Amino acid sequence: MAHIQRSYLSRLVIIIAVFSLGYHPANGKDWYYNVDVGAAFINGPKTLFFAERDENAPFGRLANLKVDEGEGWGLGVGGTLGRPLDTPLFNAHGSRIELSVFHADQEQTTNRVFVDNGPGERYGYVALDGSNGFGTPDGETLSTRVTRENRFGRYELMLHQDRRITRNRLRSIFGGFSGMHLRQNIDSEGIITLAGSQPTTTTLTESLNTDYVGGKLGLKWVNAMNENFSASFDTALGFYGANSRYHGDYARVDQFGAREAVDSRQSTTDFSLGLDANFGLTYQHNPYFFTTLFSSFQYLDYAPQVEYGEIGSPPAGHTLRIVQDQFFMAVVGLQLTCYR
């Protein structure tokens, strides 16, 4: 309960204290800040722990079972605090600094049942240290339950160079520091039924945390449609170094009682390209207050995934390693902008 309260409190602090995307021309105030709230759809790496295996020795891994979709809806909150510079830089019509923060949290639970219909079928898993493999007997089942939480955060400090193209059109070039994190927390449970004896139950609790540090460069266009409405679009390319850390705890209970738990830790570094895009339709209530309906998209070509053995490998050839997958997020929501 305390964890839930802290989670909602942190979101409230972000909404109130931090400030995302918007800049509206023809407004000469000293400061501006935005608050964003929206529905976030996240599609990230899937769980590969459970597998279809060869029924005969050496029980090679034939395919990874689809026990976790790696996707779902959650909540996204964030904002931006910005200030125009007193003197424009590099011959721009206006220069400004923006500090922005964004956070999204998504949790999904998936249940699956795999029935072993007889010869030629076998479903199971390998212990985290590769010491043993387990599979379904003919006519029995593997039941899986996977709960995955994805927590994404982005923190940026950008310099914007604004240039007015026409009276109603503005173009901005922006760039600067960009940092992100992706926290994947996965709880997996597998139950193999055994006729006439206690089922074999396995639990696997994992955390896979990645920090991205780098920068990005982008363009933004704003077009005033009339006195009250304007439309905006921006896109940016990011370059990041990625540091991933894995921790897994494996435990098993079978007809002979509880087995010794297995703990595994790994880390790796990699490089990632990021691409994001944002669309907005803004209504100006007065010179100090704006409302924007926005949609934003974030793509990373590197998101870590745990592989528990290559296709074709037997339990004895089990090698746990961090491999490359991808990450995609889409957010639709409402943004409030104020000037002072």
C-alpha positions in Angstrom: 0.0 0.0 0.0 2.8 2.4 0.8 4.4 1.7 -2.6 1.1 2.5 -4.3 0.8 5.8 -2.3 4.4 6.8 -3.2 3.7 6.0 -6.8 0.7 8.2 -7.0 2.3 10.9 -5.0 5.3 11.0 -7.3 2.9 11.5 -10.3 1.2 14.3 -8.5 4.5 16.0 -7.8 5.4 15.7 -11.5 2.0 17.1 -12.6 2.2 20.1 -10.2 5.9 20.8 -10.0 7.3 20.1 -13.5 6.4 21.4 -16.7 5.7 19.2 -22.5 5.9 20.2 -26.0 4.3 23.5 -26.6 5.5 26.9 -27.6 3.1 29.4 -29.1 4.3 32.4 -31.1 3.1 36.0 -30.6 3.3 35.7 -26.8 6.1 37.7 -25.1 5.9 36.4 -21.5 9.0 35.7 -19.6 8.2 32.1 -18.5 5.9 29.3 -19.8 5.1 25.9 -18.5 3.1 22.9 -19.7 1.4 20.0 -17.9 0.6 16.9 -19.8 -1.7 14.0 -18.9 -2.6 11.2 -21.3 -3.3 7.5 -22.0 0.0 5.7 -22.9 0.2 2.5 -25.1 3.5 0.7 -24.6 4.8 -2.2 -26.8 8.0 -3.6 -25.5 10.0 -6.8 -25.2 8.1 -10.1 -24.6 9.0 -12.8 -22.1 10.9 -15.8 -23.6 11.3 -18.0 -20.5 8.8 -20.7 -21.4 9.3 -22.8 -24.5 8.1 -25.7 -26.7 10.8 -28.4 -26.4 11.7 -31.6 -28.2 10.0 -34.6 -26.5 13.1 -36.8 -26.8 16.6 -36.3 -25.5 18.4 -33.9 -25.5 15.0 -32.0 -25.3 16.1 -29.1 -27.5 14.3 -25.7 -27.5 12.0 -25.7 -30.6 10.3 -22.3 -30.1 9.6 -19.7 -27.5 6.0 -19.7 -26.2 3.9 -16.6 -26.5 3.0 -16.2 -22.9 3.3 -12.4 -22.7 2.3 -9.8 -25.3 4.7 -7.2 -24.0 2.1 -4.5 -24.5 -0.7 -2.7 -22.8 -2.2 0.7 -21.8 -1.1 2.9 -18.9 -0.9 6.5 -17.7 1.5 9.1 -19.0 2.2 12.4 -17.2 4.8 15.1 -17.6 5.5 18.7 -18.5 8.0 21.5 -19.5 9.4 24.6 -18.0 10.7 27.1 -20.5 12.2 30.6 -20.7 13.0 32.8 -23.7 16.6 34.1 -23.7 17.0 37.9 -23.6 19.2 37.8 -26.7 18.5 35.4 -29.6 21.4 33.2 -30.6 22.8 32.4 -34.1 20.6 35.0 -35.9 17.4 33.4 -34.8 14.3 35.5 -34.2 14.0 34.0 -30.8 15.9 31.5 -28.5 14.6 29.6 -25.5 15.6 26.9 -23.1 13.2 24.1 -22.1 13.5 21.6 -19.3 11.0 18.7 -19.8 10.1 15.6 -17.9 7.8 12.7 -18.9 6.8 9.4 -17.1 4.6 6.5 -18.2 3.7 3.4 -16.3 2.0 0.3 -17.7 1.2 -3.1 -16.1 -0.3 -6.2 -17.8 -1.1 -9.7 -16.6 -1.4 -12.6 -19.1 -2.5 -16.2 -18.4 -1.9 -19.0 -20.9 -2.5 -22.8 -20.9 -0.6 -25.2 -23.2 -2.0 -28.7 -23.5 0.3 -31.6 -24.3 -1.9 -33.7 -26.6 0.5 -36.6 -26.8 3.6 -37.7 -28.7 5.4 -34.9 -30.5 4.4 -32.2 -28.0 6.2 -31.0 -24.9 6.1 -27.6 -23.1 8.3 -26.4 -20.3 11.3 -24.4 -19.2 14.9 -24.7 -18.1 16.1 -23.7 -14.6 17.7 -20.3 -14.6 21.2 -21.8 -14.1 20.6 -24.4 -16.8 21.0 -27.3 -14.3 17.7 -29.0 -15.2 14.9 -28.8 -17.8 11.2 -29.5 -17.1 8.4 -30.4 -19.5 4.8 -31.7 -19.7 4.1 -35.4 -19.8 1.6 -36.6 -22.5 -1.9 -35.4 -21.7 -0.8 -32.9 -19.1 -0.6 -29.1 -19.2 1.7 -26.1 -18.6 -0.2 -23.2 -17.2 1.6 -19.8 -17.2 0.9 -16.5 -15.5 3.1 -13.4 -16.4 2.7 -10.0 -14.8 4.9 -7.3 -16.5 5.3 -3.7 -15.5 7.0 -1.2 -17.9 8.1 2.1 -16.4 9.5 4.7 -18.9 11.0 8.1 -18.1 12.4 10.9 -20.2 14.4 13.9 -19.0 15.6 16.6 -21.5 17.2 20.0 -21.6 16.8 21.6 -25.0 17.8 24.9 -26.8 15.2 26.0 -29.3 16.0 28.4 -32.1 12.8 30.0 -33.4 12.4 31.6 -36.8 9.2 33.1 -38.1 8.6 32.0 -41.7 5.5 34.0 -42.3 3.1 36.0 -40.0 1.3 32.7 -39.1 4.1 30.2 -39.4 7.0 29.4 -37.1 9.9 26.9 -37.5 12.1 25.8 -34.7 15.4 23.9 -34.6 16.1 22.3 -31.3 18.8 20.1 -29.7 20.4 19.3 -26.4 20.7 16.7 -23.7 18.3 13.7 -23.6 18.2 11.0 -20.9 15.7 8.1 -20.5 15.1 5.0 -18.4 13.2 1.8 -19.0 12.3 -0.4 -16.0 11.0 -3.8 -16.8 9.7 -5.8 -13.8 8.5 -9.3 -14.7 6.9 -11.9 -12.4 6.4 -15.3 -14.1 4.8 -18.5 -12.7 4.7 -21.9 -14.5 2.7 -24.9 -13.3 3.2 -28.3 -14.9 0.5 -30.8 -13.9 1.6 -34.4 -13.1 -1.0 -37.1 -12.9 -1.2 -38.6 -9.4 1.4 -36.3 -7.8 2.0 -32.7 -6.8 2.5 -30.3 -9.7 5.8 -28.7 -10.4 5.5 -25.0 -9.7 8.2 -22.5 -10.7 8.3 -18.8 -10.0 10.7 -16.3 -11.6 11.0 -12.7 -10.5 13.1 -10.4 -12.7 14.1 -6.8 -13.1 15.7 -5.5 -16.3 16.7 -1.8 -15.9 18.1 0.3 -18.7 19.5 3.9 -18.6 19.8 5.8 -21.8 22.1 8.9 -21.9 22.7 11.0 -25.0 21.3 13.9 -27.0 18.9 14.6 -29.8 18.3 17.1 -32.6 14.9 18.0 -34.1 12.6 20.3 -36.0 9.2 21.8 -35.1 6.6 23.6 -37.2 3.7 25.7 -35.8 1.0 27.0 -38.1 -1.7 29.5 -36.8 -5.0 28.6 -38.4 -6.9 31.6 -37.1 -6.9 33.9 -34.1 -7.7 31.0 -31.7 -6.4 27.8 -33.2 -2.9 26.6 -34.2 -1.5 23.2 -35.3 2.0 22.0 -34.5 4.3 19.1 -35.5 7.8 18.2 -34.4 10.1 15.2 -34.9 13.6 14.5 -33.5 16.4 11.9 -33.8 18.2 10.8 -30.6 21.5 9.1 -30.1 22.1 7.2 -26.8 24.5 5.0 -24.9 22.4 2.3 -23.1 23.4 0.5 -19.9 21.2 -2.5 -18.9 21.3 -4.4 -15.6 19.4 -7.8 -15.0 18.5 -9.5 -11.8 16.5 -12.8 -11.7 15.4 -14.9 -8.8 14.2 -18.5 -9.6 12.5 -20.9 -7.3 10.8 -24.3 -7.8 8.6 -26.6 -5.8 7.9 -30.2 -7.0 6.8 -33.5 -5.5 10.0 -33.8 -3.6 9.6 -30.4 -1.9 11.2 -27.0 -2.5 14.4 -26.9 -4.5 17.3 -24.6 -3.9 16.7 -21.1 -5.3 18.8 -19.6 -8.1 19.9 -16.0 -8.3 21.3 -14.5 -11.6 22.8 -11.1 -12.4 24.1 -9.7 -15.7 24.8 -6.3 -17.3 25.6 -5.1 -20.7 26.1 -1.8 -22.7 24.9 -1.0 -26.2 24.0 1.9 -28.5 20.5 3.0 -29.3 18.8 5.3 -31.9 15.6 7.0 -30.9 12.9 8.6 -33.0 10.0 10.6 -31.6 7.2 12.7 -33.1 4.5 14.9 -31.6 1.3 16.4 -33.1 -0.8 19.1 -31.4 -4.0 21.1 -32.0 -4.0 24.2 -29.7 -6.8 26.5 -28.6 -5.8 29.9 -27.2 -8.2 31.0 -24.4 -6.4 34.3 -23.8 -2.8 35.5 -24.0 -1.9 33.6 -20.9 -3.6 30.2 -21.2 -3.7 27.5 -23.9 -5.2 24.0 -24.2 -3.7 21.4 -26.6 -5.0 18.1 -27.7 -1.8 16.1 -28.5 -0.5 12.8 -29.6 3.1 11.7 -29.3 5.2 8.7 -30.4 8.5 7.3 -29.1 10.6 4.6 -30.8 13.9 3.0 -29.6 15.7 0.5 -31.7 17.3 -1.0 -28.6 15.3 -2.3 -25.7 16.8 -5.2 -23.7 15.3 -8.7 -23.6 16.4 -11.8 -21.8 17.1 -14.9 -23.8 17.2 -18.2 -22.0 18.8 -20.4 -24.7 19.0 -20.3 -28.4 16.4 -22.2 -30.6 17.7 -25.8 -30.9 19.8 -25.7 -27.7 19.3 -28.5 -25.1 18.9 -27.7 -21.4 22.6 -28.4 -20.9 23.3 -25.7 -23.5 21.2 -23.1 -21.7 22.9 -19.7 -21.7 21.1 -16.7 -20.2 22.0 -13.5 -22.0 20.6 -10.0 -22.7 19.7 -9.5 -26.4 18.3 -6.7 -28.5 14.6 -6.0 -29.0 12.6 -2.7 -29.7 10.4 -0.3 -27.8 7.4 1.7 -29.0 5.1 4.1 -27.1 2.1 6.2 -28.2 0.4 8.8 -26.0 -2.8 10.7 -26.5 -3.8 13.3 -24.1 -4.4 16.9 -23.0 -1.8 19.6 -22.4 -2.3 22.9 -20.5 0.1 25.8 -21.2 0.4 28.9 -19.0 2.6 32.0 -19.5 3.6 34.5 -16.9 
